[in-house]
Amino acid sequence: MSLPPRTPPKFVPTLTEVVQVPVAPAAAAAPAVPPVDPVAFEEQLMHRVMQRLDALLEQRVEQTVARVVEEQTRSVVPRLREELESVLRRTLSEVMAQELANSSPRRAP
């Protein structure tokens, strides 16, 4: 059940014409570029380059130090293990000797 389309009342405005808006040329729409001071530009560029260099250098130095420390640690581990084993053996021998000396039966005079 569809209803026929209604016509709007006479006091409602209706579009009777298509209005064309003139298009401004692209150059007129672009903002004017202020002149660039070469010294200020060079300083800004140098500042940005130094910031990036600092961040990258910090990262690379951190990676290099971590790698060198890891390599040195790997080379020290076998020697450290030998030293620890030696200290543990001597300590164990001393403790066993003391324990045997204290627990041996004493002879009567």
Backbone atoms as SQL, in Angstrom:
CREATE TABLE atoms (id INTEGER PRIMARY KEY, chain TEXT, resi INTEGER, resn TEXT, atom TEXT, x REAL, y REAL, z REAL);
INSERT INTO atoms VALUES
  (1, 'A', 1, 'MET', 'N', 0.804, -1.151, 0.000),
  (2, 'A', 1, 'MET', 'CA', 0.000, 0.000, 0.000),
  (3, 'A', 1, 'MET', 'C', 0.876, 1.255, 0.000),
  (4, 'A', 2, 'SER', 'N', 1.167, 1.785, -1.120),
  (5, 'A', 2, 'SER', 'CA', 1.995, 2.981, -1.173),
  (6, 'A', 2, 'SER', 'C', 1.148, 4.200, -1.443),
  (7, 'A', 3, 'LEU', 'N', 1.584, 5.282, -0.857),
  (8, 'A', 3, 'LEU', 'CA', 0.868, 6.545, -0.994),
  (9, 'A', 3, 'LEU', 'C', 1.471, 7.335, -2.156),
  (10, 'A', 4, 'PRO', 'N', 0.678, 8.139, -2.848),
  (11, 'A', 4, 'PRO', 'CA', 1.231, 8.964, -3.927),
  (12, 'A', 4, 'PRO', 'C', 2.113, 10.063, -3.324),
  (13, 'A', 5, 'PRO', 'N', 3.158, 10.502, -4.029),
  (14, 'A', 5, 'PRO', 'CA', 4.040, 11.540, -3.489),
  (15, 'A', 5, 'PRO', 'C', 3.282, 12.843, -3.297),
  (16, 'A', 6, 'ARG', 'N', 3.585, 13.500, -2.213),
  (17, 'A', 6, 'ARG', 'CA', 2.917, 14.773, -1.914),
  (18, 'A', 6, 'ARG', 'C', 3.717, 15.921, -2.495),
  (19, 'A', 7, 'THR', 'N', 3.091, 16.923, -2.891),
  (20, 'A', 7, 'THR', 'CA', 3.772, 18.132, -3.345),
  (21, 'A', 7, 'THR', 'C', 3.938, 19.038, -2.148),
  (22, 'A', 8, 'PRO', 'N', 5.098, 19.687, -2.051),
  (23, 'A', 8, 'PRO', 'CA', 5.320, 20.553, -0.883),
  (24, 'A', 8, 'PRO', 'C', 4.419, 21.774, -0.930),
  (25, 'A', 9, 'PRO', 'N', 4.136, 22.374, 0.196),
  (26, 'A', 9, 'PRO', 'CA', 3.333, 23.598, 0.223),
  (27, 'A', 9, 'PRO', 'C', 4.050, 24.736, -0.498),
  (28, 'A', 10, 'LYS', 'N', 3.325, 25.753, -0.892),
  (29, 'A', 10, 'LYS', 'CA', 3.877, 26.849, -1.680),
  (30, 'A', 10, 'LYS', 'C', 4.921, 27.664, -0.917),
  (31, 'A', 11, 'PHE', 'N', 4.861, 27.749, 0.410),
  (32, 'A', 11, 'PHE', 'CA', 5.806, 28.581, 1.166),
  (33, 'A', 11, 'PHE', 'C', 7.161, 27.899, 1.395),
  (34, 'A', 12, 'VAL', 'N', 7.340, 26.641, 1.023),
  (35, 'A', 12, 'VAL', 'CA', 8.621, 25.935, 1.184),
  (36, 'A', 12, 'VAL', 'C', 9.502, 26.285, -0.010),
  (37, 'A', 13, 'PRO', 'N', 10.710, 26.827, 0.230),
  (38, 'A', 13, 'PRO', 'CA', 11.580, 27.184, -0.887),
  (39, 'A', 13, 'PRO', 'C', 12.049, 25.929, -1.623),
  (40, 'A', 14, 'THR', 'N', 12.202, 26.062, -2.920),
  (41, 'A', 14, 'THR', 'CA', 12.677, 24.947, -3.744),
  (42, 'A', 14, 'THR', 'C', 13.828, 25.418, -4.597),
  (43, 'A', 15, 'LEU', 'N', 14.718, 24.497, -4.940),
  (44, 'A', 15, 'LEU', 'CA', 15.879, 24.817, -5.761),
  (45, 'A', 15, 'LEU', 'C', 15.435, 24.895, -7.219),
  (46, 'A', 16, 'THR', 'N', 15.662, 26.037, -7.823),
  (47, 'A', 16, 'THR', 'CA', 15.259, 26.206, -9.227),
  (48, 'A', 16, 'THR', 'C', 16.464, 26.410, -10.127),
  (49, 'A', 17, 'GLU', 'N', 17.639, 26.774, -9.552),
  (50, 'A', 17, 'GLU', 'CA', 18.840, 27.006, -10.356),
  (51, 'A', 17, 'GLU', 'C', 20.019, 26.280, -9.727),
  (52, 'A', 18, 'VAL', 'N', 21.002, 25.925, -10.576),
  (53, 'A', 18, 'VAL', 'CA', 22.261, 25.359, -10.097),
  (54, 'A', 18, 'VAL', 'C', 23.277, 26.475, -10.118),
  (55, 'A', 19, 'VAL', 'N', 23.872, 26.765, -8.990),
  (56, 'A', 19, 'VAL', 'CA', 24.830, 27.869, -8.878),
  (57, 'A', 19, 'VAL', 'C', 26.227, 27.283, -9.018),
  (58, 'A', 20, 'GLN', 'N', 27.018, 27.839, -9.909),
  (59, 'A', 20, 'GLN', 'CA', 28.401, 27.416, -10.109),
  (60, 'A', 20, 'GLN', 'C', 29.312, 28.313, -9.269),
  (61, 'A', 21, 'VAL', 'N', 30.204, 27.716, -8.477),
  (62, 'A', 21, 'VAL', 'CA', 31.167, 28.466, -7.669),
  (63, 'A', 21, 'VAL', 'C', 32.451, 28.562, -8.475),
  (64, 'A', 22, 'PRO', 'N', 32.991, 29.758, -8.669),
  (65, 'A', 22, 'PRO', 'CA', 34.232, 29.877, -9.442),
  (66, 'A', 22, 'PRO', 'C', 35.383, 29.220, -8.687),
  (67, 'A', 23, 'VAL', 'N', 36.218, 28.497, -9.419),
  (68, 'A', 23, 'VAL', 'CA', 37.364, 27.800, -8.838),
  (69, 'A', 23, 'VAL', 'C', 38.576, 28.719, -8.915),
  (70, 'A', 24, 'ALA', 'N', 39.212, 28.953, -7.782),
  (71, 'A', 24, 'ALA', 'CA', 40.394, 29.805, -7.747),
  (72, 'A', 24, 'ALA', 'C', 41.589, 29.017, -8.277),
  (73, 'A', 25, 'PRO', 'N', 42.507, 29.667, -8.952),
  (74, 'A', 25, 'PRO', 'CA', 43.700, 28.959, -9.416),
  (75, 'A', 25, 'PRO', 'C', 44.487, 28.425, -8.221),
  (76, 'A', 26, 'ALA', 'N', 45.251, 27.352, -8.439),
  (77, 'A', 26, 'ALA', 'CA', 45.988, 26.689, -7.358),
  (78, 'A', 26, 'ALA', 'C', 47.013, 27.618, -6.735),
  (79, 'A', 27, 'ALA', 'N', 47.626, 28.446, -7.515),
  (80, 'A', 27, 'ALA', 'CA', 48.646, 29.346, -6.979),
  (81, 'A', 27, 'ALA', 'C', 48.042, 30.345, -6.014),
  (82, 'A', 28, 'ALA', 'N', 46.843, 30.787, -6.291),
  (83, 'A', 28, 'ALA', 'CA', 46.207, 31.758, -5.410),
  (84, 'A', 28, 'ALA', 'C', 45.788, 31.108, -4.098),
  (85, 'A', 29, 'ALA', 'N', 45.480, 29.817, -4.123),
  (86, 'A', 29, 'ALA', 'CA', 45.026, 29.122, -2.922),
  (87, 'A', 29, 'ALA', 'C', 46.186, 28.779, -1.999),
  (88, 'A', 30, 'ALA', 'N', 47.389, 28.598, -2.553),
  (89, 'A', 30, 'ALA', 'CA', 48.541, 28.210, -1.737),
  (90, 'A', 30, 'ALA', 'C', 49.022, 29.415, -0.934),
  (91, 'A', 31, 'PRO', 'N', 49.362, 29.200, 0.343),
  (92, 'A', 31, 'PRO', 'CA', 49.857, 30.315, 1.149),
  (93, 'A', 31, 'PRO', 'C', 51.241, 30.746, 0.660),
  (94, 'A', 32, 'ALA', 'N', 51.543, 31.975, 0.867),
  (95, 'A', 32, 'ALA', 'CA', 52.845, 32.493, 0.463),
  (96, 'A', 32, 'ALA', 'C', 53.924, 31.896, 1.355),
  (97, 'A', 33, 'VAL', 'N', 55.028, 31.469, 0.750),
  (98, 'A', 33, 'VAL', 'CA', 56.131, 30.869, 1.499),
  (99, 'A', 33, 'VAL', 'C', 57.089, 31.981, 1.893),
  (100, 'A', 34, 'PRO', 'N', 57.337, 32.116, 3.187),
  (101, 'A', 34, 'PRO', 'CA', 58.253, 33.175, 3.607),
  (102, 'A', 34, 'PRO', 'C', 59.672, 32.830, 3.177),
  (103, 'A', 35, 'PRO', 'N', 60.503, 33.808, 2.955),
  (104, 'A', 35, 'PRO', 'CA', 61.892, 33.523, 2.567),
  (105, 'A', 35, 'PRO', 'C', 62.608, 32.792, 3.704),
  (106, 'A', 36, 'VAL', 'N', 63.496, 31.882, 3.341),
  (107, 'A', 36, 'VAL', 'CA', 64.201, 31.052, 4.323),
  (108, 'A', 36, 'VAL', 'C', 65.573, 31.659, 4.592),
  (109, 'A', 37, 'ASP', 'N', 65.884, 31.802, 5.874),
  (110, 'A', 37, 'ASP', 'CA', 67.209, 32.278, 6.275),
  (111, 'A', 37, 'ASP', 'C', 68.162, 31.087, 6.198),
  (112, 'A', 38, 'PRO', 'N', 69.179, 31.128, 5.341),
  (113, 'A', 38, 'PRO', 'CA', 70.070, 29.962, 5.179),
  (114, 'A', 38, 'PRO', 'C', 70.799, 29.595, 6.460),
  (115, 'A', 39, 'VAL', 'N', 71.177, 30.559, 7.257),
  (116, 'A', 39, 'VAL', 'CA', 71.895, 30.264, 8.514),
  (117, 'A', 39, 'VAL', 'C', 70.970, 29.552, 9.486),
  (118, 'A', 40, 'ALA', 'N', 69.743, 30.047, 9.624),
  (119, 'A', 40, 'ALA', 'CA', 68.783, 29.414, 10.535),
  (120, 'A', 40, 'ALA', 'C', 68.437, 28.019, 10.045),
  (121, 'A', 41, 'PHE', 'N', 68.277, 27.868, 8.731),
  (122, 'A', 41, 'PHE', 'CA', 67.976, 26.547, 8.173),
  (123, 'A', 41, 'PHE', 'C', 69.100, 25.568, 8.460),
  (124, 'A', 42, 'GLU', 'N', 70.339, 26.028, 8.291),
  (125, 'A', 42, 'GLU', 'CA', 71.497, 25.161, 8.545),
  (126, 'A', 42, 'GLU', 'C', 71.561, 24.753, 10.014),
  (127, 'A', 43, 'GLU', 'N', 71.271, 25.698, 10.901),
  (128, 'A', 43, 'GLU', 'CA', 71.284, 25.386, 12.336),
  (129, 'A', 43, 'GLU', 'C', 70.194, 24.380, 12.694),
  (130, 'A', 44, 'GLN', 'N', 69.003, 24.563, 12.143),
  (131, 'A', 44, 'GLN', 'CA', 67.907, 23.623, 12.407),
  (132, 'A', 44, 'GLN', 'C', 68.247, 22.240, 11.871),
  (133, 'A', 45, 'LEU', 'N', 68.801, 22.205, 10.669),
  (134, 'A', 45, 'LEU', 'CA', 69.189, 20.933, 10.070),
  (135, 'A', 45, 'LEU', 'C', 70.248, 20.242, 10.919),
  (136, 'A', 46, 'MET', 'N', 71.254, 20.994, 11.342),
  (137, 'A', 46, 'MET', 'CA', 72.322, 20.426, 12.167),
  (138, 'A', 46, 'MET', 'C', 71.766, 19.905, 13.488),
  (139, 'A', 47, 'HIS', 'N', 70.834, 20.646, 14.073),
  (140, 'A', 47, 'HIS', 'CA', 70.223, 20.217, 15.335),
  (141, 'A', 47, 'HIS', 'C', 69.471, 18.896, 15.155),
  (142, 'A', 48, 'ARG', 'N', 68.676, 18.797, 14.096),
  (143, 'A', 48, 'ARG', 'CA', 67.927, 17.554, 13.840),
  (144, 'A', 48, 'ARG', 'C', 68.870, 16.381, 13.566),
  (145, 'A', 49, 'VAL', 'N', 69.920, 16.629, 12.797),
  (146, 'A', 49, 'VAL', 'CA', 70.890, 15.569, 12.487),
  (147, 'A', 49, 'VAL', 'C', 71.578, 15.107, 13.764),
  (148, 'A', 50, 'MET', 'N', 71.960, 16.038, 14.633),
  (149, 'A', 50, 'MET', 'CA', 72.642, 15.669, 15.880),
  (150, 'A', 50, 'MET', 'C', 71.719, 14.878, 16.802),
  (151, 'A', 51, 'GLN', 'N', 70.432, 15.229, 16.839),
  (152, 'A', 51, 'GLN', 'CA', 69.487, 14.464, 17.660),
  (153, 'A', 51, 'GLN', 'C', 69.386, 13.029, 17.167),
  (154, 'A', 52, 'ARG', 'N', 69.253, 12.864, 15.861),
  (155, 'A', 52, 'ARG', 'CA', 69.155, 11.506, 15.307),
  (156, 'A', 52, 'ARG', 'C', 70.443, 10.743, 15.509),
  (157, 'A', 53, 'LEU', 'N', 71.575, 11.411, 15.310),
  (158, 'A', 53, 'LEU', 'CA', 72.872, 10.778, 15.492),
  (159, 'A', 53, 'LEU', 'C', 73.046, 10.328, 16.939),
  (160, 'A', 54, 'ASP', 'N', 72.677, 11.179, 17.871),
  (161, 'A', 54, 'ASP', 'CA', 72.803, 10.855, 19.289),
  (162, 'A', 54, 'ASP', 'C', 71.984, 9.621, 19.647),
  (163, 'A', 55, 'ALA', 'N', 70.745, 9.581, 19.184),
  (164, 'A', 55, 'ALA', 'CA', 69.881, 8.433, 19.497),
  (165, 'A', 55, 'ALA', 'C', 70.427, 7.151, 18.871),
  (166, 'A', 56, 'LEU', 'N', 70.838, 7.228, 17.621),
  (167, 'A', 56, 'LEU', 'CA', 71.353, 6.042, 16.929),
  (168, 'A', 56, 'LEU', 'C', 72.674, 5.591, 17.526),
  (169, 'A', 57, 'LEU', 'N', 73.534, 6.544, 17.846),
  (170, 'A', 57, 'LEU', 'CA', 74.824, 6.212, 18.434),
  (171, 'A', 57, 'LEU', 'C', 74.655, 5.550, 19.797),
  (172, 'A', 58, 'GLU', 'N', 73.738, 6.067, 20.598),
  (173, 'A', 58, 'GLU', 'CA', 73.480, 5.463, 21.913),
  (174, 'A', 58, 'GLU', 'C', 73.031, 4.011, 21.762),
  (175, 'A', 59, 'GLN', 'N', 72.151, 3.763, 20.811),
  (176, 'A', 59, 'GLN', 'CA', 71.656, 2.405, 20.577),
  (177, 'A', 59, 'GLN', 'C', 72.791, 1.486, 20.122),
  (178, 'A', 60, 'ARG', 'N', 73.610, 1.948, 19.189),
  (179, 'A', 60, 'ARG', 'CA', 74.701, 1.109, 18.668),
  (180, 'A', 60, 'ARG', 'C', 75.756, 0.837, 19.728),
  (181, 'A', 61, 'VAL', 'N', 76.099, 1.847, 20.529),
  (182, 'A', 61, 'VAL', 'CA', 77.094, 1.644, 21.587),
  (183, 'A', 61, 'VAL', 'C', 76.571, 0.645, 22.606),
  (184, 'A', 62, 'GLU', 'N', 75.304, 0.766, 22.951),
  (185, 'A', 62, 'GLU', 'CA', 74.694, -0.173, 23.906),
  (186, 'A', 62, 'GLU', 'C', 74.760, -1.599, 23.375),
  (187, 'A', 63, 'GLN', 'N', 74.445, -1.796, 22.112),
  (188, 'A', 63, 'GLN', 'CA', 74.499, -3.131, 21.505),
  (189, 'A', 63, 'GLN', 'C', 75.926, -3.667, 21.487),
  (190, 'A', 64, 'THR', 'N', 76.886, -2.817, 21.139),
  (191, 'A', 64, 'THR', 'CA', 78.282, -3.241, 21.060),
  (192, 'A', 64, 'THR', 'C', 78.815, -3.625, 22.436),
  (193, 'A', 65, 'VAL', 'N', 78.523, -2.815, 23.439),
  (194, 'A', 65, 'VAL', 'CA', 78.993, -3.118, 24.796),
  (195, 'A', 65, 'VAL', 'C', 78.373, -4.426, 25.287),
  (196, 'A', 66, 'ALA', 'N', 77.097, -4.619, 25.032),
  (197, 'A', 66, 'ALA', 'CA', 76.427, -5.856, 25.455),
  (198, 'A', 66, 'ALA', 'C', 77.068, -7.072, 24.792),
  (199, 'A', 67, 'ARG', 'N', 77.393, -6.946, 23.505),
  (200, 'A', 67, 'ARG', 'CA', 78.019, -8.069, 22.791),
  (201, 'A', 67, 'ARG', 'C', 79.407, -8.379, 23.356),
  (202, 'A', 68, 'VAL', 'N', 80.211, -7.333, 23.606),
  (203, 'A', 68, 'VAL', 'CA', 81.567, -7.532, 24.129),
  (204, 'A', 68, 'VAL', 'C', 81.520, -8.136, 25.531),
  (205, 'A', 69, 'VAL', 'N', 80.602, -7.651, 26.371),
  (206, 'A', 69, 'VAL', 'CA', 80.482, -8.200, 27.724),
  (207, 'A', 69, 'VAL', 'C', 80.085, -9.679, 27.664),
  (208, 'A', 70, 'GLU', 'N', 79.178, -10.010, 26.763),
  (209, 'A', 70, 'GLU', 'CA', 78.762, -11.411, 26.629),
  (210, 'A', 70, 'GLU', 'C', 79.932, -12.285, 26.179),
  (211, 'A', 71, 'GLU', 'N', 80.714, -11.801, 25.218),
  (212, 'A', 71, 'GLU', 'CA', 81.870, -12.572, 24.747),
  (213, 'A', 71, 'GLU', 'C', 82.891, -12.761, 25.864),
  (214, 'A', 72, 'GLN', 'N', 83.155, -11.701, 26.613),
  (215, 'A', 72, 'GLN', 'CA', 84.116, -11.801, 27.710),
  (216, 'A', 72, 'GLN', 'C', 83.617, -12.747, 28.802),
  (217, 'A', 73, 'THR', 'N', 82.334, -12.703, 29.072),
  (218, 'A', 73, 'THR', 'CA', 81.759, -13.587, 30.088),
  (219, 'A', 73, 'THR', 'C', 81.924, -15.044, 29.671),
  (220, 'A', 74, 'ARG', 'N', 81.662, -15.317, 28.397),
  (221, 'A', 74, 'ARG', 'CA', 81.828, -16.699, 27.921),
  (222, 'A', 74, 'ARG', 'C', 83.264, -17.173, 28.054),
  (223, 'A', 75, 'SER', 'N', 84.231, -16.295, 27.822),
  (224, 'A', 75, 'SER', 'CA', 85.632, -16.712, 27.910),
  (225, 'A', 75, 'SER', 'C', 86.082, -16.873, 29.365),
  (226, 'A', 76, 'VAL', 'N', 85.432, -16.203, 30.302),
  (227, 'A', 76, 'VAL', 'CA', 85.822, -16.271, 31.715),
  (228, 'A', 76, 'VAL', 'C', 85.194, -17.475, 32.418),
  (229, 'A', 77, 'VAL', 'N', 84.071, -17.940, 31.940),
  (230, 'A', 77, 'VAL', 'CA', 83.319, -18.998, 32.624),
  (231, 'A', 77, 'VAL', 'C', 84.158, -20.253, 32.870),
  (232, 'A', 78, 'PRO', 'N', 84.889, -20.809, 31.908),
  (233, 'A', 78, 'PRO', 'CA', 85.665, -22.026, 32.206),
  (234, 'A', 78, 'PRO', 'C', 86.707, -21.800, 33.305),
  (235, 'A', 79, 'ARG', 'N', 87.420, -20.680, 33.264),
  (236, 'A', 79, 'ARG', 'CA', 88.428, -20.402, 34.292),
  (237, 'A', 79, 'ARG', 'C', 87.778, -20.226, 35.655),
  (238, 'A', 80, 'LEU', 'N', 86.658, -19.533, 35.691),
  (239, 'A', 80, 'LEU', 'CA', 85.928, -19.322, 36.933),
  (240, 'A', 80, 'LEU', 'C', 85.448, -20.653, 37.504),
  (241, 'A', 81, 'ARG', 'N', 84.974, -21.511, 36.638),
  (242, 'A', 81, 'ARG', 'CA', 84.504, -22.831, 37.071),
  (243, 'A', 81, 'ARG', 'C', 85.653, -23.636, 37.703),
  (244, 'A', 82, 'GLU', 'N', 86.842, -23.587, 37.078),
  (245, 'A', 82, 'GLU', 'CA', 88.009, -24.297, 37.625),
  (246, 'A', 82, 'GLU', 'C', 88.381, -23.760, 39.002),
  (247, 'A', 83, 'GLU', 'N', 88.386, -22.439, 39.136),
  (248, 'A', 83, 'GLU', 'CA', 88.738, -21.833, 40.417),
  (249, 'A', 83, 'GLU', 'C', 87.735, -22.195, 41.505),
  (250, 'A', 84, 'LEU', 'N', 86.454, -22.139, 41.156),
  (251, 'A', 84, 'LEU', 'CA', 85.431, -22.510, 42.139),
  (252, 'A', 84, 'LEU', 'C', 85.561, -23.968, 42.561),
  (253, 'A', 85, 'GLU', 'N', 85.823, -24.827, 41.611),
  (254, 'A', 85, 'GLU', 'CA', 85.985, -26.251, 41.926),
  (255, 'A', 85, 'GLU', 'C', 87.173, -26.458, 42.861),
  (256, 'A', 86, 'SER', 'N', 88.263, -25.757, 42.593),
  (257, 'A', 86, 'SER', 'CA', 89.454, -25.877, 43.430),
  (258, 'A', 86, 'SER', 'C', 89.171, -25.385, 44.855),
  (259, 'A', 87, 'VAL', 'N', 88.521, -24.251, 44.988),
  (260, 'A', 87, 'VAL', 'CA', 88.195, -23.712, 46.317),
  (261, 'A', 87, 'VAL', 'C', 87.258, -24.654, 47.056),
  (262, 'A', 88, 'LEU', 'N', 86.266, -25.206, 46.355),
  (263, 'A', 88, 'LEU', 'CA', 85.337, -26.135, 46.998),
  (264, 'A', 88, 'LEU', 'C', 86.054, -27.398, 47.466),
  (265, 'A', 89, 'ARG', 'N', 86.957, -27.923, 46.658),
  (266, 'A', 89, 'ARG', 'CA', 87.701, -29.139, 47.062),
  (267, 'A', 89, 'ARG', 'C', 88.555, -28.876, 48.303),
  (268, 'A', 90, 'ARG', 'N', 89.294, -27.752, 48.300),
  (269, 'A', 90, 'ARG', 'CA', 90.140, -27.440, 49.473),
  (270, 'A', 90, 'ARG', 'C', 89.294, -27.249, 50.720),
  (271, 'A', 91, 'THR', 'N', 88.184, -26.517, 50.569),
  (272, 'A', 91, 'THR', 'CA', 87.312, -26.267, 51.716),
  (273, 'A', 91, 'THR', 'C', 86.725, -27.568, 52.235),
  (274, 'A', 92, 'LEU', 'N', 86.281, -28.414, 51.334),
  (275, 'A', 92, 'LEU', 'CA', 85.725, -29.710, 51.730),
  (276, 'A', 92, 'LEU', 'C', 86.774, -30.564, 52.432),
  (277, 'A', 93, 'SER', 'N', 87.993, -30.553, 51.933),
  (278, 'A', 93, 'SER', 'CA', 89.067, -31.328, 52.570),
  (279, 'A', 93, 'SER', 'C', 89.335, -30.828, 53.980),
  (280, 'A', 94, 'GLU', 'N', 89.374, -29.496, 54.147),
  (281, 'A', 94, 'GLU', 'CA', 89.620, -28.934, 55.480),
  (282, 'A', 94, 'GLU', 'C', 88.496, -29.285, 56.446),
  (283, 'A', 95, 'VAL', 'N', 87.276, -29.156, 55.991),
  (284, 'A', 95, 'VAL', 'CA', 86.134, -29.454, 56.856),
  (285, 'A', 95, 'VAL', 'C', 86.126, -30.935, 57.225),
  (286, 'A', 96, 'MET', 'N', 86.405, -31.800, 56.266),
  (287, 'A', 96, 'MET', 'CA', 86.433, -33.242, 56.555),
  (288, 'A', 96, 'MET', 'C', 87.549, -33.560, 57.549),
  (289, 'A', 97, 'ALA', 'N', 88.715, -32.940, 57.368),
  (290, 'A', 97, 'ALA', 'CA', 89.832, -33.190, 58.286),
  (291, 'A', 97, 'ALA', 'C', 89.472, -32.735, 59.694),
  (292, 'A', 98, 'GLN', 'N', 88.855, -31.560, 59.816),
  (293, 'A', 98, 'GLN', 'CA', 88.451, -31.081, 61.138),
  (294, 'A', 98, 'GLN', 'C', 87.408, -32.000, 61.763),
  (295, 'A', 99, 'GLU', 'N', 86.474, -32.448, 60.963),
  (296, 'A', 99, 'GLU', 'CA', 85.414, -33.324, 61.478),
  (297, 'A', 99, 'GLU', 'C', 85.993, -34.654, 61.934),
  (298, 'A', 100, 'LEU', 'N', 86.913, -35.195, 61.163),
  (299, 'A', 100, 'LEU', 'CA', 87.536, -36.471, 61.553),
  (300, 'A', 100, 'LEU', 'C', 88.374, -36.301, 62.811),
  (301, 'A', 101, 'ALA', 'N', 89.049, -35.159, 62.924),
  (302, 'A', 101, 'ALA', 'CA', 89.867, -34.920, 64.114),
  (303, 'A', 101, 'ALA', 'C', 88.985, -34.775, 65.350),
  (304, 'A', 102, 'ASN', 'N', 87.844, -34.170, 65.229),
  (305, 'A', 102, 'ASN', 'CA', 86.961, -33.956, 66.378),
  (306, 'A', 102, 'ASN', 'C', 86.163, -35.207, 66.733),
  (307, 'A', 103, 'SER', 'N', 85.928, -36.069, 65.794),
  (308, 'A', 103, 'SER', 'CA', 85.075, -37.216, 66.094),
  (309, 'A', 103, 'SER', 'C', 85.868, -38.502, 66.329),
  (310, 'A', 104, 'SER', 'N', 87.172, -38.478, 66.213),
  (311, 'A', 104, 'SER', 'CA', 87.943, -39.724, 66.439),
  (312, 'A', 104, 'SER', 'C', 87.955, -40.051, 67.929),
  (313, 'A', 105, 'PRO', 'N', 87.910, -41.363, 68.280),
  (314, 'A', 105, 'PRO', 'CA', 87.907, -41.743, 69.707),
  (315, 'A', 105, 'PRO', 'C', 89.231, -41.342, 70.365),
  (316, 'A', 106, 'ARG', 'N', 89.137, -40.823, 71.543),
  (317, 'A', 106, 'ARG', 'CA', 90.329, -40.380, 72.262),
  (318, 'A', 106, 'ARG', 'C', 90.853, -41.540, 73.104),
  (319, 'A', 107, 'ARG', 'N', 92.148, -41.668, 73.093),
  (320, 'A', 107, 'ARG', 'CA', 92.765, -42.737, 73.891),
  (321, 'A', 107, 'ARG', 'C', 93.006, -42.240, 75.310),
  (322, 'A', 108, 'ALA', 'N', 92.796, -43.115, 76.208),
  (323, 'A', 108, 'ALA', 'CA', 93.043, -42.757, 77.610),
  (324, 'A', 108, 'ALA', 'C', 94.524, -42.796, 77.872),
  (325, 'A', 109, 'PRO', 'N', 95.096, -41.887, 78.654),
  (326, 'A', 109, 'PRO', 'CA', 96.540, -41.880, 78.940),
  (327, 'A', 109, 'PRO', 'C', 96.957, -42.963, 79.880);
